Amino acid sequence: MLMIVMTTLAGGDLSAAFVGTETLPECRERLERVRLIINDGAAKGGPRIAGSGCFTSAERFSDFSHGQSNDEPIQHYRIVLSGENAAVIRHDGAEACRRAIAAAPAAGEQHCAQSRQTLRENAR
């Protein structure tokens, strides 16, 4: 299972965090805790949740860390949500992601988001 949490950035862009879990109940429990933390921060002017959920996905990511270094390169991802499934596709930049969405508008709910987490190769 892949927990995906998208939050708003200044200017309206999205940031995404990805956390792999073993089971759906574990994912839902962790997601509820994350939502409480983010919503508490949003009440104090922090980022707001733009979308979140637990999805079946073959993609795996580097570990999420709250203190992730700003030295890590920003990755750009297209997140495609279709029911209980999610696919996350890396793009070379935000504009490339937006073009991919425009080229496949019926592929499900799609979002472009940035993250400092990296997509692990050969995760499938």
N, C-alpha and C positions, 0 to 999 in steps of 0.2 A: 504494500500500500504506500502511496505517496501523499503526504500532507502538503498542500500548497496554500500559502498565505500571500495574498497580494495586497500591498498597501500603497496609498497615494504619496507621491513626492511633490515637492514644490513644482509648479508649472503643469501639474496634471498627469505627469508620467507615472508609471507603476514600477514598484520594486517587488520582487518575489523572493520568498524563502521556501525551500524544499526540504522536507524531512521524511526519510524512509522509516516505515514502521512494519512490524511483522504481521499485525492483524488489524482489521477494521475497528474493533472495540478500542484497541490501544491508540489508534490514530485519532478516533473521535475524542477520547479522554484527553490526549495531549492537545488537540485542536481547541477544546473548550478552555483549557488553561491558557493557551496562547491568546485566544480571543479576549479573555478577561484582562490580561496584561496590556494588550494593545489598546483595548477600549478605555482602560484606565489612563493610559498615556495620551490617548486622543482627547480625553476630557481636559487634559492639561496643555493642549495645543500640539500634541505629537501627531504622527501619521495616523490616518484612518484606514480601516480595512475596506478594501475595494472588492474583495472576493476571497473565499477560502473554502476548503473542503478536503475530503479524503477520497482518493481516486485510485483505481487500478491503473498501473503504469509500469512499463518496462524500464523507464529511465531511472538512473541513480545519479546522485549528486555528491559532491564533496560535503563534508559535514558543515552544518550551519553553526555559526558562532556569533553571539551578540557583539563580541569585541573584534570582529573581523577587521583586519588591517585595511586601511584605505589604499595600501600599496597593491592589493590584489586587483587585477584588471577587471573592469566591468564587463560582464557577459550580457548579451542581448538574446532573449528567448521569445519564441512564439508559443504560447500556451493554448492548446486546443482542448476544450472540454466538451465531451459528448456523453451525456448521461453520467454513468459511474466511471467512465474512462477518461484518462488524460494522456496527451502526447505533448512533449516539450521538445521544440526544435531550436537549435542554436542558429543565430544569424550574425552576420558581420557587423551589424549596427541596427539602430532603431529604424532607420529609413528602409533598410532591406526587410525588416520584419513587417513593417506597414505595407510594403509592396506585396509581400507573400500573402497577407490577409486579403488584400484587394484582389489578388489573382484567384483566391479560393474562398469566396465569401460564404459558401454553403457547407463548409467543412465542420461546422459546429460553432459553439461559442469560442471566440478567439480573442486573445489579449497579447499585446507586446509588453514585456516587462524586462527590467534589468536586474541583475543579481551579481554578487561577487562570488557566488558558488559556481563551481565548474561541473559540467556534465561529464560523468565518467564514461570513458570509452569502453566498448565491449561489455556493457552492463546487461545486455539482453541475454 
